[in-house]
Amino acid sequence: SKDLQRMFPEMSGFSVQNLKSIRYWYKFYTTEENGLQLVSQIDMVEKMVKSIPWGHNQRIAYKCKSIPEALFYVQ
């Protein structure tokens, strides 16, 4: 977190908690047990999750058990 803040002083969002949330969100959408086939579905998922605010993305990833469930709430 501190290294990123030093490297990019003009940017924000590099708190320890935010980086943990980003990591959790990434792992949620890229784990095999969630059933995401990255090559075929990554563009669709990317467009959907970019359409809602980051805070909503965090809550959905933390509360949902699967990618299809999460995408239901994203829609």
Secondary structure, 3 states (H helix, E strand, C coil): CHHHHHHCCCCCCCCHHHHHHHHHHHHHHHCHHHCCCHHHHHHHHHHHHHCCCHHHHHHHHHHCCCHHHHHHHHC
